[in-house]
Amino acid sequence: MRQLKLRALLLAAVALAPVLAAAQSLLVTVSTDKPSYTPGEQVVVSGYVLLDGTPVGGALVAIQVSDPSGNPIVSRTRSTDSSGAYSVAFNLPLNAQEGTYTVYASASYQGHTASNSDTFQVTAHPTPTFDRICELFSMDTVVVVGDRAHPSDVIGATLFGWALGHEGVPRPEARLDTNLTAEQEEYWNMIIAGGPAVNEQAVRFVGEFGVQFSFVGNILIVSVEGLTITYDISKKGSEDIAIVILGEHQGRHVLLICGYYWYGTNAAFLYMSDPARWQEHSGEHILLLRWVDQNGNHLPDPEETTVEASK
């Protein structure tokens, strides 16, 4: 009889073993900070590791992100902190293909393992055009004036800010090019006042947008995306040119407004400070402007600026 009881106990222990083992379960969660992104945007992946429902620190988590074709684009390893949390951030390639991306997370802790996955979408950038200015600059926007700028650049930027407010756009921040925060410089939408001679952000985005400058004697030739405008720099004070470019850069939008001299910058801001112009140039993102001092007062007036080329 005693042997039968012992045998029964052993059988019960064997039967209960899977249940007891199952109680020691590891769980890893994984998610992204947004459901959808555009190429160049930052993606933040985060989650927790729990053992029997309790967060554990020091767990090893392997994260892999695969594109819609199944090709890995990111592979990282992280350890959880004391609250069981982990995270990793990365920027999507600028040429990231559209579609569904999958995030895989595999965790290990004291012999236990767990895995999980999540997905997010990548969609093409909406084309930035002047008729979408209100939408594009409705949040996280900074107006950047050069530390060496002519006061008229400030006046022009102020007029444009007024136009945004008139159209219901929340007030943007305002900074000199020398005191932008790191976040503003890399992630915020920007409205840049003034050219490369007075604004470091203009130097940066003239290059990013592929604007080319060349001289033949006194004649300046400006080219961008197949458009060209010329200017005799000896006509300072009576004539000037300006470029207005609305572009996308790594998930944020940049509006560059600059003249060769301050006259051109001010004239361009006067032109762009009329919201009716934004609709007039619907579907376009580049304007090459020319200001001619028709009344001899050596100051730009709204009716003195014309569009020489656009796209």
Buried (B, 14 or more C-beta within 10 A) or exposed (E): EEEEEEEEEEEEEEEEEEEEEEEEEBBBBBBBEEEEBBBBBBBEBBBBBBBEEEBBEEBBBBBBBBBBEEEEBBEBEBEBBEEBBBBBEBBBEBEBBEEEBBBBBBBBBEEBEBBBEBEBBBEEBEEBBBBBBBEBBBEBBBBBBBEBBBEBBBBBBBBBBEBBEEEEBEEBEBBBBEEBEEEBBEBBBBBBBBBBBBBBBBBBBBEBBEBEEEEEEEEBEBBBEEBEBBBEBEBBEEBBBBBBBBBBBBBBBBBBBBBBBBBBBBBBBBBBBBBEBBEEBEEBBBBBBBBEBEEEEEBBEEEBBEBBBBB
